[in-house]
Each structure stands twice: as C-alpha cells, then as structure tokens.
Amino acid sequence: MELENMVALVSRTGRHLQLYKEGCRQVVGCIPYRYRINSKTCLEDEEAGIEVLVISSQKKGKGMLFPKGGWERDESIKDAALRETMEEAGVSGVINEPKLGQWKFKSRRHDVFYEGHMFPLLVKKQLEFWPEKDIRQRVWMSVSEAKEACQHGWMKEALEKLEQRLRSPRQHEEREVGPCSIS
C-alpha cells in the first residue's frame, strides 16, 4: 500500500443532489480492508490476515463506523462509495468484489429512513492529509475488533459478509491476495 501526502479534494456538502428511493435517502460506503503482513499465510490466520479501517463519527463519543455518505444524482453508485471513502477516511483502492448488500435503517437523530449500500474496498493508497482529517480519526483493526467497535448493526452485517467472502476457498484462488502469500 502506498502512503501519499494529500488529495486535492473538498468534501461535498448539502443535500440538493441526493438520491432518494421510495422516500429513503440513498447512502453508500465501503469497508476498506488490507492484508496484514506477518509470519503466517493468509489461510492460516484466524481472520485471514485481514485488517479493516474504521473511522470516528463526526459526533464525539458516538463510536466507530465505516465511511459512508449520500449518493448523488451525478455519480454512479461505485463512484459515490469511492468518493465518500476518500473524503471521510483518506484511502483509495479498488472495488473488485460485488456489493456486500443493502440495508434499510432509521436515523438515530432524525425521523428519516435510509437505504445503505456497502462495498468492499481493497486499499491501495492511504493519504496523510484528506478532506475530513480534522474531524475524524481512523484506525486499522482486526475484523473482530471492528465488530466490537462499530456502532451500526447493518455495518456489522456487511463486515460479516465481507469476512465470509474473503475466507471462502474460491475467493482465495481467484482474488488478488495482497502482501501475504499462500504457501
């Protein structure tokens, strides 16, 4: 994974371009992941050598989550997920897997329903400076740590789907393995 200094990007704001479907605001995001480099191979590690990146909520003390935000009319669903991940977490990479799923949920703060779509993102670049650096913290952690830290049940379900996919024998044969090797 490559570490870069910054990205010339400003977070989008406002809701005038937001997509809605049957009254639900459409939100998209990614579960950024990478492979740990260690003495074990990916298949021997109990969590397949995977680390995921979680970010803090903008609201202090509200826990950790995966980057997500509004899907706007002028973007594809994957472009929106990549943009939100860059803005909130300062990472980019490739979405080389199908969508993890979609979930309907109600806002904890507002009387609004959302439909969330999550994608797996194999991280290739991590920026030192990114648009929301001053308002968010980011932390790489194991899948089990992320399940404990994540504040949203639907995001935990998406993480479980990602973990199942990456651990399946077919996936080990077909996907890009990353820095750890299969002996």
Order of alpha helices (4+ residues) and beta strands (2+ residues): beta-beta-beta-beta-beta-beta-alpha-beta-beta-beta-beta-alpha-alpha-alpha
